[in-house]
Amino acid sequence: YGRVAIQAKQMAVDEINAAGGVNGRMIELIVEDSKCSAQDAITAYNKLTDVDGVKIILGTSCSGAMLGAAPLAEADGVILFSGLATNPDIADAGDYIFRTSLSDAQLGIDTGNVLWADGVRTLATITEATDYAEGVRRTSVAQFEARGGELVGEERYPSDTTDFRTQLTKLFDANPDALHVAAQSEFAGGTIVKQARELGYEGPIYGEIVVVGTTALEIAGDAATGVKAIITDLDPANELGQNVLTRFRANYGYVTLPWYLGSAYDDVYITAECLKQTNDDQDADGFRDCLYGITWSGAIGDNYTFDENGEVVGLANVVIEVLPAGERTETNNGYRVLGAAPTE
């Protein structure tokens, strides 16, 4: 999803510059790779601030990288504005830290409620050893247990894992009502689903966005049919959001993780608006104040704002179910929306 985010941001930058830029100045997108690592994020941050003189950073795409760079940004008065990082701890990272991605705290509450509402009473989890995935697992299990559910098995795996059969076999020995997959990458999400079915597991599988992205579904094939996920999705009735997907596909030849794509796109347009107001790309305080006061309608939703912690307000998660392989199209992204996540 880092690639998707960069491509969506570049598309937005190109559109803004083609229309004359911001107050007559062109936007330049400088890209550094945090590699989903706190240490690499710090290295990238130091290069952007010390060498490039940047005061506004759109990123990072991973929670661990975001949490690594956030203390530096807060101390230096540099904006860190992410469309993808979701770990709950980011809410307390500081006054210069913002995101258009919903916190895993809400995602976990919604996941726990969905599991309980679907009749799941015993649960097994398989989790990638990253800040994002651990945050998803922790909050989901906490809400599930608060509702009265029981965790009967949990396994973790490093990010370079390609064979999950050993962990899955241990989990299935506990005979859970359902399996929850907290993956960081689409490769892991799709492969876990595929291997779970190959092992003969016929129970329900739940996950989040990377379990149902285009790449994950291509890997899992028919095995993904019926998988449920709690995600933030683009509203089919949002004309701008659908147009963004159409333009992205025309530019790059594919679409995956549509909400992350839209979020990255919106972040650039919000940035352009705040730069228009401050007329100074070195005025991080003015940019921060603009974000606190802005009400935005874009690809990911209408009339959303940011609270005192830099958390997005006005967006919500939905529950989706993966369609059979033969029914998946570019238009439906391979799944159908069942409705809003239950509140109880």
Beta strands, then each sheet from edge to edge (+ up, - down):
strand 1: 56-58
strand 2: 79-82
strand 3: 97-99
strand 4: 122-128
strand 5: 150-157
strand 6: 178-182
strand 7: 205-207
strand 8: 228-231
strand 9: 296-298
strand 10: 301-306
strand 11: 312-313
strand 12: 318-322
strand 13: 335-340
sheet 1: 1+ 2+ 3+
sheet 2: 5+ 4+ 6+ 7+ 8+ 12- 13+
sheet 3: 9+ 10- 11+
end
